[in-house]
Amino acid sequence: MSLPVVTKAVERITEHAERHGLASVDVILHGGEPLLAGAEWLADLVRSLRARVPAQVNVTVQTNGTLLDRPMLTTLRDLGIRIGVSLDGDADATGRHRRYASGRNSFDAVAEGLDLLRSPEFESSYGGILCTVDASNDPVSTYEALLKFSPPALDLLLPHANWSSAPPGNGYADWLISVFERWYTAPRQETRIRLFSELIQLILGHPGEVEGLGLLPSTLVVIDTDGSIKQLDSLSSAYPGAADTGLDVLSGSFDDVLDHPTTVARQIGVEALAPECRACPVMEICGGGLYPHRFREGDGFRHPSVYCDDLLKVITHVRERVVADLSRLGRLQVVRLDFRGQPGSRRRGPGLGML
């Protein structure tokens, strides 16, 4: 991104924060590979943002991890940048999709960077690991391979697909449920898995925080390298130009993006959903799934997610597990209260020792 574009992008973020009285702004440096810009470029951008934007600026970088050496990590840590690393599992899983141009597996370089990132010197910058699900990999082995890097959080993402471009495999519900059971039944929480944590929040009636679950409006736009303002970048998986708004930071504000039809569709919640979704018993939890996954060529986005069956199965499983456990805990609490209410009783009810 050239200096004129960077300068204007900072100006637009400043303008937006001032106009709407924002207390904080989240800036995610994505790619491509954002660390290719170099430590000096990143430092200049972050310092400019924090000097000009009249709000707290939270900066995150999402990287493939191959450039996480000590000098880069020192710069990112000193700037207070949180670091997310993309990794799909063990060496075999990584070698299937994440290779250098020469064909060499990138796993060893990523593992070296992650080991440095999770060390006491840099762990304050460690945001977590992002894993795109490959259903051909064993789910529990994949999860445990990622756990070896002690991620404070883990994102499990479904591959981008839609009704005109089928997912690269099947069995995603069973894959995710296997990981959920391994995570949920562990004697202690080894990491936070955002997908499952969000589902539990929504099941308990609390609002979600991520796009692709629940019905909260989208709050994300993308500034591309040339300054163009785009919608959710994953929309490009639907068809060429799907994320385009026709706007750019040199000539338009972020408020202008709010009137774009795609923005409206991603902000009106239930009204944007297909009839099948609106009649679904898990509609408020699922929210129709990620917007790009609803696309069908020639017929737009007013469809259920191409992963609809998988999402329904996963949500139903998680909900049944959580409700059953809450019911069990409720029964134990009743027993506890009953015996407390009997003066002089020395009997112990079933399960009291667990409380």
Helices and strands as residue ranges (DSSP letters): H 3-20, E 24-29, G 34-37, H 39-52, E 56-63, H 70-78, E 82-86, H 91-97, H 107-117, G 123-125, E 126-132, H 139-147, E 153-157, H 172-184, E 192-193, H 194-203, E 222-223, E 228-230, G 233-237, E 244-248, H 254-257, H 261-265, G 269-272, H 275-278, H 283-286, G 291-294, H 308-340, G 352-354
